[in-house]
Amino acid sequence: ELHLGENQIEVLGVEHLQHLQAILVLDLRGNKLRFVPEEMALLQSLERLDLSNNDISRYA
């Protein structure tokens, strides 16, 4: 599990995602994310993803 909520994160870089292949829970709520990179689909073990309370307008 990785809890990164309320950290004012603006960008979720692809280089970070490649190190999270086995993650089950990713909590990114309450940040400043504007888009979700398509590489998020590579996290095939992911069971729960919280993106609530962000400014997401597109899935890129």
N, CA, C and O atoms as a MOPAC input file, in Angstrom:
PM7 MOZYME 1SCF
protein

 N      0.83700 1    -1.18500 1     0.00000 1
 C      0.00000 1     0.00000 1     0.00000 1
 C      0.87500 1     1.23900 1     0.00000 1
 O      1.92400 1     1.29200 1     0.64100 1
 N      0.40400 1     2.23700 1    -0.74500 1
 C      1.10300 1     3.51500 1    -0.78600 1
 C      0.06500 1     4.61800 1    -0.63100 1
 O     -0.82000 1     4.78000 1    -1.47100 1
 N      0.18600 1     5.37400 1     0.45800 1
 C     -0.75500 1     6.45000 1     0.76700 1
 C     -0.05600 1     7.78500 1     0.56900 1
 O      0.82000 1     8.16200 1     1.34600 1
 N     -0.45400 1     8.49600 1    -0.47900 1
 C      0.14600 1     9.78700 1    -0.81200 1
 C     -0.90000 1    10.89500 1    -0.83700 1
 O     -0.71900 1    11.90700 1    -1.51400 1
 N     -1.97000 1    10.71200 1    -0.11700 1
 C     -3.03200 1    11.70200 1    -0.08400 1
 C     -2.58900 1    12.99900 1     0.57000 1
 O     -1.73400 1    13.01400 1     1.45600 1
 N     -3.20200 1    14.10000 1     0.10400 1
 C     -2.97200 1    15.42900 1     0.67500 1
 C     -1.50500 1    15.85800 1     0.63400 1
 O     -0.99400 1    16.39600 1     1.61600 1
 N     -0.82600 1    15.62600 1    -0.48300 1
 C      0.58400 1    15.99500 1    -0.62100 1
 C      0.83700 1    17.01500 1    -1.72400 1
 O      1.98800 1    17.27400 1    -2.07500 1
 N     -0.21800 1    17.59100 1    -2.26800 1
 C     -0.12100 1    18.59600 1    -3.32400 1
 C      0.64200 1    18.09400 1    -4.55600 1
 O      1.33000 1    18.86800 1    -5.22100 1
 N      0.51900 1    16.81100 1    -4.85000 1
 C      1.15100 1    16.22100 1    -6.03100 1
 C      0.41800 1    16.72400 1    -7.26900 1
 O     -0.80900 1    16.64900 1    -7.34200 1
 N      1.16400 1    17.23400 1    -8.23700 1
 C      0.57400 1    17.77500 1    -9.46400 1
 C      0.73400 1    16.83700 1   -10.65200 1
 O     -0.09700 1    16.84300 1   -11.56100 1
 N      1.78300 1    16.03700 1   -10.65600 1
 C      2.07200 1    15.14900 1   -11.78600 1
 C      2.46700 1    13.77800 1   -11.25100 1
 O      3.27000 1    13.66000 1   -10.32500 1
 N      1.89100 1    12.76000 1   -11.84800 1
 C      2.27000 1    11.39000 1   -11.54100 1
 C      3.09500 1    10.90200 1   -12.71700 1
 O      2.54800 1    10.51300 1   -13.74800 1
 N      4.39700 1    10.92200 1   -12.56400 1
 C      5.29900 1    10.59600 1   -13.65900 1
 C      5.34300 1     9.11800 1   -13.99000 1
 O      5.25300 1     8.26300 1   -13.10900 1
 N      5.48300 1     8.83900 1   -15.25400 1
 C      5.58300 1     7.46300 1   -15.74100 1
 C      6.75600 1     6.75400 1   -15.08000 1
 O      6.67700 1     5.56300 1   -14.78000 1
 N      7.84200 1     7.48100 1   -14.85400 1
 C      9.02400 1     6.87100 1   -14.23900 1
 C      8.72900 1     6.37300 1   -12.82900 1
 O      9.41300 1     5.47200 1   -12.34200 1
 N      7.73100 1     6.93500 1   -12.16900 1
 C      7.35200 1     6.46800 1   -10.83800 1
 C      6.49100 1     5.21100 1   -10.93100 1
 O      6.61500 1     4.30500 1   -10.10800 1
 N      5.63700 1     5.16300 1   -11.91400 1
 C      4.72100 1     4.03600 1   -12.05300 1
 C      5.43500 1     2.72900 1   -12.33200 1
 O      4.97300 1     1.67300 1   -11.89900 1
 N      6.53900 1     2.77200 1   -13.03700 1
 C      7.23900 1     1.53700 1   -13.39600 1
 C      7.77800 1     0.80600 1   -12.16800 1
 O      8.08500 1    -0.38400 1   -12.24900 1
 N      7.89600 1     1.48900 1   -11.04600 1
 C      8.40000 1     0.87400 1    -9.81900 1
 C      7.27600 1     0.35300 1    -8.92200 1
 O      7.53600 1    -0.15000 1    -7.82900 1
 N      6.05200 1     0.47000 1    -9.37300 1
 C      4.89500 1     0.09600 1    -8.55400 1
 C      4.13000 1    -1.09400 1    -9.12400 1
 O      2.93100 1    -1.22100 1    -8.87900 1
 N      4.77700 1    -1.94400 1    -9.85800 1
 C      4.10100 1    -3.03500 1   -10.56500 1
 C      3.30200 1    -3.97200 1    -9.65900 1
 O      2.28500 1    -4.51500 1   -10.09200 1
 N      3.73400 1    -4.17300 1    -8.42000 1
 C      3.06000 1    -5.12700 1    -7.53900 1
 C      2.15200 1    -4.46100 1    -6.50900 1
 O      1.65600 1    -5.12900 1    -5.60200 1
 N      1.93200 1    -3.17100 1    -6.63500 1
 C      1.14900 1    -2.44900 1    -5.62600 1
 C     -0.32400 1    -2.84200 1    -5.67900 1
 O     -0.89000 1    -3.02900 1    -6.75700 1
 N     -0.93500 1    -2.96600 1    -4.50500 1
 C     -2.34400 1    -3.32800 1    -4.41100 1
 C     -3.23600 1    -2.11800 1    -4.15900 1
 O     -4.34800 1    -2.04300 1    -4.68200 1
 N     -2.75200 1    -1.17000 1    -3.35900 1
 C     -3.54100 1     0.00800 1    -2.98800 1
 C     -2.71000 1     1.25200 1    -3.23500 1
 O     -1.57800 1     1.35900 1    -2.76200 1
 N     -3.27700 1     2.19500 1    -3.98100 1
 C     -2.61700 1     3.46900 1    -4.25100 1
 C     -3.59600 1     4.59100 1    -3.92800 1
 O     -4.62500 1     4.74700 1    -4.58600 1
 N     -3.26200 1     5.36000 1    -2.91300 1
 C     -4.12100 1     6.44700 1    -2.44200 1
 C     -3.49900 1     7.77700 1    -2.84200 1
 O     -2.46700 1     8.17700 1    -2.30400 1
 N     -4.13300 1     8.45300 1    -3.78400 1
 C     -3.66000 1     9.75200 1    -4.27400 1
 C     -4.71200 1    10.83700 1    -4.05600 1
 O     -4.69400 1    11.85900 1    -4.74200 1
 N     -5.61100 1    10.63100 1    -3.12700 1
 C     -6.71100 1    11.58400 1    -2.92100 1
 C     -6.20600 1    12.92200 1    -2.39700 1
 O     -5.18900 1    13.00700 1    -1.70900 1
 N     -6.95100 1    13.95300 1    -2.74500 1
 C     -6.67200 1    15.27400 1    -2.21000 1
 C     -5.38200 1    15.90600 1    -2.69100 1
 O     -4.75900 1    16.67200 1    -1.95600 1
 N     -4.97200 1    15.60300 1    -3.90100 1
 C     -3.78300 1    16.21600 1    -4.47800 1
 C     -4.20000 1    17.20900 1    -5.56000 1
 O     -5.34000 1    17.67400 1    -5.57100 1
 N     -3.30200 1    17.52800 1    -6.44900 1
 C     -3.58400 1    18.49100 1    -7.51500 1
 C     -3.37300 1    17.86600 1    -8.89300 1
 O     -2.97000 1    18.54300 1    -9.84000 1
 N     -3.64800 1    16.58400 1    -8.98900 1
 C     -3.48400 1    15.89000 1   -10.26300 1
 C     -4.50400 1    16.40100 1   -11.26800 1
 O     -5.67300 1    16.59300 1   -10.93300 1
 N     -4.05500 1    16.62400 1   -12.51100 1
 C     -4.94700 1    17.09900 1   -13.57600 1
 C     -5.22400 1    16.01500 1   -14.61200 1
 O     -6.22200 1    16.08000 1   -15.33100 1
 N     -4.34500 1    15.02300 1   -14.68900 1
 C     -4.58000 1    13.91600 1   -15.61100 1
 C     -3.97100 1    12.64300 1   -15.05200 1
 O     -3.09600 1    12.66400 1   -14.18600 1
 N     -4.46600 1    11.53900 1   -15.57900 1
 C     -3.96700 1    10.22400 1   -15.19800 1
 C     -3.24600 1     9.65400 1   -16.40700 1
 O     -3.85800 1     9.50400 1   -17.46500 1
 N     -1.96300 1     9.33000 1   -16.28400 1
 C     -1.23800 1     8.78600 1   -17.43200 1
 C     -1.76500 1     7.40000 1   -17.81200 1
 O     -2.15100 1     6.61200 1   -16.94900 1
 N     -1.77400 1     7.12000 1   -19.10300 1
 C     -2.28800 1     5.82800 1   -19.57200 1
 C     -1.48000 1     4.66300 1   -19.02500 1
 O     -1.97400 1     3.53600 1   -18.97400 1
 N     -0.24900 1     4.92000 1   -18.61800 1
 C      0.59600 1     3.86500 1   -18.04400 1
 C      0.04400 1     3.34200 1   -16.72000 1
 O      0.50100 1     2.31400 1   -16.22000 1
 N     -0.92500 1     4.03600 1   -16.15700 1
 C     -1.57000 1     3.55900 1   -14.93200 1
 C     -2.17100 1     2.17100 1   -15.17400 1
 O     -2.29200 1     1.37700 1   -14.24200 1
 N     -2.54300 1     1.88400 1   -16.40500 1
 C     -3.10500 1     0.57700 1   -16.75800 1
 C     -2.08500 1    -0.54800 1   -16.59300 1
 O     -2.46300 1    -1.71900 1   -16.54800 1
 N     -0.81400 1    -0.21300 1   -16.50300 1
 C      0.22900 1    -1.22300 1   -16.31600 1
 C      0.24700 1    -1.77900 1   -14.89500 1
 O      0.88000 1    -2.80400 1   -14.63900 1
 N     -0.43000 1    -1.12400 1   -13.98600 1
 C     -0.46900 1    -1.57100 1   -12.59200 1
 C     -1.52800 1    -2.66100 1   -12.45100 1
 O     -2.59300 1    -2.43600 1   -11.87600 1
 N     -1.22800 1    -3.82300 1   -12.97400 1
 C     -2.20700 1    -4.89900 1   -13.07400 1
 C     -2.55800 1    -5.54100 1   -11.74300 1
 O     -3.57800 1    -6.22400 1   -11.64900 1
 N     -1.75100 1    -5.34700 1   -10.71500 1
 C     -2.05700 1    -5.89000 1    -9.39400 1
 C     -2.92900 1    -4.95200 1    -8.57400 1
 O     -3.40200 1    -5.31900 1    -7.49800 1
 N     -3.14000 1    -3.75600 1    -9.07500 1
 C     -3.86400 1    -2.72700 1    -8.33800 1
 C     -5.31100 1    -3.14700 1    -8.08400 1
 O     -6.05200 1    -3.46000 1    -9.01600 1
 N     -5.69800 1    -3.14800 1    -6.81200 1
 C     -7.06000 1    -3.49700 1    -6.42600 1
 C     -7.87300 1    -2.27000 1    -6.03400 1
 O     -9.09100 1    -2.24300 1    -6.20800 1
 N     -7.19600 1    -1.25900 1    -5.50500 1
 C     -7.90900 1    -0.04800 1    -5.08500 1
 C     -7.08400 1     1.18100 1    -5.43200 1
 O     -5.90100 1     1.26900 1    -5.10200 1
 N     -7.72600 1     2.12500 1    -6.10100 1
 C     -7.10100 1     3.38600 1    -6.49900 1
 C     -8.02900 1     4.51500 1    -6.09100 1
 O     -9.18400 1     4.56000 1    -6.51500 1
 N     -7.52700 1     5.43000 1    -5.26800 1
 C     -8.33600 1     6.56900 1    -4.83000 1
 C     -7.77000 1     7.83900 1    -5.44100 1
 O     -6.67600 1     8.27700 1    -5.08600 1
 N     -8.52400 1     8.42900 1    -6.36600 1
 C     -8.14700 1     9.67900 1    -7.02500 1
 C     -9.13700 1    10.78900 1    -6.68400 1
 O     -9.18500 1    11.80800 1    -7.37300 1
 N     -9.90500 1    10.60800 1    -5.65500 1
 C    -10.91900 1    11.60100 1    -5.29800 1
 C    -10.28300 1    12.92700 1    -4.88400 1
 O     -9.14700 1    12.97600 1    -4.41300 1
 N    -11.04300 1    13.98300 1    -5.07300 1
 C    -10.61900 1    15.34000 1    -4.70200 1
 C     -9.33400 1    15.78200 1    -5.38800 1
 O     -8.44800 1    16.35600 1    -4.75600 1
 N     -9.24200 1    15.51400 1    -6.67300 1
 C     -8.18200 1    16.01500 1    -7.53800 1
 C     -8.84600 1    16.85100 1    -8.62800 1
 O    -10.07200 1    16.94700 1    -8.67400 1
 N     -8.06100 1    17.44300 1    -9.48600 1
 C     -8.58700 1    18.26200 1   -10.58600 1
 C     -8.46300 1    17.53200 1   -11.91900 1
 O     -8.12800 1    18.14600 1   -12.93200 1
 N     -8.72700 1    16.24400 1   -11.92800 1
 C     -8.53000 1    15.42400 1   -13.12100 1
 C     -9.55600 1    15.77900 1   -14.19000 1
 O    -10.76300 1    15.77200 1   -13.94900 1
 N     -9.04200 1    16.09000 1   -15.37700 1
 C     -9.92200 1    16.43000 1   -16.49500 1
 C     -9.72700 1    15.49500 1   -17.68300 1
 O    -10.50000 1    15.53300 1   -18.64000 1
 N     -8.69100 1    14.65300 1   -17.62200 1
 C     -8.47700 1    13.72800 1   -18.74300 1
 C     -7.61900 1    12.55100 1   -18.31700 1
 O     -6.86100 1    12.60100 1   -17.34900 1
 N     -7.78200 1    11.49100 1   -19.09400 1
 C     -6.98100 1    10.28400 1   -18.95100 1
 C     -6.07300 1    10.26400 1   -20.16200 1
 O     -6.52600 1    10.01000 1   -21.27800 1
 N     -4.78100 1    10.53300 1   -19.94900 1
 C     -3.85600 1    10.69100 1   -21.08100 1
 C     -3.02200 1     9.45700 1   -21.30800 1
 O     -2.19700 1     9.43000 1   -22.22100 1

